[in-house]
């Protein structure tokens, strides 16, 4: 589609506004709002509870870290790359 799109204001203040579009997104169906990103992290947490205990983190903290770290990839790619 286009280079990665990332909007901090939409992430931190607009839960339903698009805040992230990965570089390889083929359409706006692959764009993410804060709520979408939160859902991705919560779903990942269901299969990786040990990560949260081991790293003494929360869903919200990981969500913010993920958003700030995303540079081109899909959120699932970022999460799957975490040291579990």
C-alpha positions as CSV (number, residue, x, y, z in Angstrom):
1,X,0.0,0.0,0.0
2,X,2.3,2.8,1.3
3,X,5.0,3.4,3.8
4,X,4.1,2.7,7.4
5,X,1.6,5.2,9.0
6,X,1.7,5.9,12.7
7,X,-0.2,8.6,14.6
8,X,0.6,9.0,18.3
9,X,-2.4,11.3,19.0
10,X,-4.8,8.8,17.6
11,X,-3.3,6.1,19.7
12,X,-3.2,8.0,23.0
13,X,-6.4,10.0,22.6
14,X,-8.6,8.5,20.0
15,X,-9.5,4.9,20.7
16,X,-11.4,4.4,17.4
17,X,-9.2,6.5,15.1
18,X,-6.7,4.7,12.9
19,X,-3.3,5.0,14.6
20,X,-1.2,2.5,12.7
21,X,-1.0,1.0,9.2
22,X,1.8,-1.5,8.6
23,X,4.0,-1.0,5.6
24,X,2.8,-4.1,3.9
25,X,-0.9,-3.5,4.4
26,X,-2.9,-4.1,1.3
27,X,-5.9,-2.1,2.3
28,X,-7.4,-0.1,5.1
29,X,-8.9,-3.4,6.4
30,X,-5.4,-4.0,7.7
31,X,-5.3,-0.6,9.6
32,X,-5.4,-0.5,13.4
33,X,-7.0,1.6,16.0
34,X,-6.0,1.7,19.7
35,X,-8.8,-0.8,20.4
36,X,-7.7,-3.1,17.6
37,X,-4.1,-3.1,18.9
38,X,-5.4,-3.7,22.4
39,X,-7.3,-6.7,21.2
40,X,-4.2,-8.1,19.4
41,X,-2.2,-7.9,22.7
42,X,-5.0,-9.4,24.8
43,X,-5.4,-12.3,22.4
44,X,-1.6,-12.8,22.4
45,X,-1.6,-12.7,26.2
46,X,-4.1,-15.7,26.3
47,X,-1.4,-17.9,24.8
48,X,1.6,-16.2,26.6
49,X,0.6,-15.6,30.2
50,X,4.1,-16.6,31.4
51,X,5.6,-13.7,29.5
52,X,3.7,-11.2,31.6
53,X,4.8,-12.8,34.9
54,X,8.4,-13.3,33.8
55,X,8.7,-9.7,32.6
56,X,6.5,-8.2,35.3
57,X,4.4,-6.3,32.8
58,X,0.8,-5.6,32.1
59,X,-1.3,-5.7,28.9
60,X,-1.4,-1.8,28.8
61,X,2.4,-1.5,29.3
62,X,3.1,-4.1,26.5
63,X,0.5,-2.3,24.3
64,X,2.3,1.0,24.7
65,X,5.7,-0.6,24.2
66,X,4.5,-2.4,21.1
67,X,3.0,0.8,19.6
68,X,6.1,2.8,20.2
69,X,8.3,0.1,18.7
70,X,6.3,-0.6,15.6
71,X,8.1,0.7,12.6
72,X,6.8,-1.3,9.6
73,X,5.5,-4.7,10.8
74,X,2.1,-6.1,11.7
75,X,1.5,-6.1,15.4
76,X,1.3,-9.9,15.4
77,X,4.8,-10.0,13.9
78,X,6.1,-7.8,16.7
79,X,4.5,-9.9,19.4
80,X,5.6,-13.2,17.9
81,X,9.2,-11.9,18.0
82,X,9.2,-11.3,21.7
83,X,11.4,-13.5,23.8
84,X,8.9,-15.9,25.3
